[in-house]
Amino acid sequence: MIDYRGQVSPITATDVCMQMEVKSFEVLVRFALMHLIATNTSVWLRTLINEIMFEYQHLKHKYEHHSTTDNSTSGL
């Protein structure tokens, strides 16, 4: 291992343990990150669909309201 002065220092048991800890949690960290991305994507997609449906219902109601108003006044 190379220290801050650029000199080679011997590898200690603490260095080996720290590397083992990082490697042992690597799978857990990767799983957590993938779960976070999947959850975020599904929430975003659900919100997008809800917003589209809300706008569709709003425009449909607005169109139906205007078409019934136009039909009732056109006979005069």
C-alpha positions, 0 to 999 in steps of 0.5 A, spaced: 500 500 500 502 507 498 501 512 503 501 519 502 508 520 502 508 515 496 512 510 500 510 503 500 507 501 507 505 494 509 498 491 508 495 491 515 490 486 518 485 492 518 486 494 511 484 487 509 478 487 514 476 494 511 476 491 504 472 485 506 467 489 509 466 493 503 466 487 498 461 483 503 456 489 503 457 490 495 451 486 493 446 489 498 448 496 496 447 494 489 440 491 491 438 497 495 440 502 489 436 498 484 430 498 488 431 505 489 431 506 482 425 501 480 421 505 486 422 512 483 421 510 476 414 506 478 412 512 482 414 517 477 410 513 472 404 512 476 404 520 477 404 521 470 398 516 468 394 520 473 396 527 471 394 524 464 387 521 466 386 528 470 387 532 464 383 527 459 377 527 464 378 535 465 378 536 457 372 531 456 368 535 461 369 541 458 368 539 451 361 536 453 359 542 456 361 546 450 358 542 445 351 541 449 351 549 450 352 550 443 347 545 441 342 548 445 343 555 443 343 553 435 336 552 435 334 559 436 
